[in-house]
Amino acid sequence: MGKPKPNPYLTTSDLIANAIGTAKVFGENRRITNLVASSIGRLILEMDGSGEGDELLAHALSCINAQDAEHVPALYSALNALSVLIE
């Protein structure tokens, strides 16, 4: 019996929360930003065709409020760039 597939919304929320928490202490880390953005992009691609990819990206962007966006501007920009790519 295989492992159950993780909830992509919970995974996305956790990735973003960890990136924001780390950025508040140490400043935004480019490696973490790239890892989080690529992981979310992969999750979106896995959902491709079901319409849920757009919803997941909207969820990801909603996890970053205006105040947090100041701590992770590159991550916020990367997620916005993903929204342009999947349209």
Rosetta blueprint (number, residue, H / E / L):
1 M L
2 G L
3 K L
4 P L
5 K L
6 P L
7 N L
8 P H
9 Y H
10 L H
11 T H
12 T H
13 S H
14 D H
15 L H
16 I H
17 A H
18 N H
19 A H
20 I H
21 G H
22 T H
23 A H
24 K H
25 V H
26 F H
27 G L
28 E L
29 N L
30 R H
31 R H
32 I H
33 T H
34 N H
35 L H
36 V H
37 A H
38 S H
39 S H
40 I H
41 G H
42 R H
43 L H
44 I H
45 L H
46 E H
47 M L
48 D L
49 G L
50 S L
51 G L
52 E H
53 G H
54 D H
55 E H
56 L H
57 L H
58 A H
59 H H
60 A H
61 L H
62 S H
63 C L
64 I L
65 N L
66 A H
67 Q H
68 D H
69 A H
70 E L
71 H L
72 V L
73 P H
74 A H
75 L H
76 Y H
77 S H
78 A H
79 L H
80 N H
81 A H
82 L H
83 S H
84 V H
85 L H
86 I L
87 E L
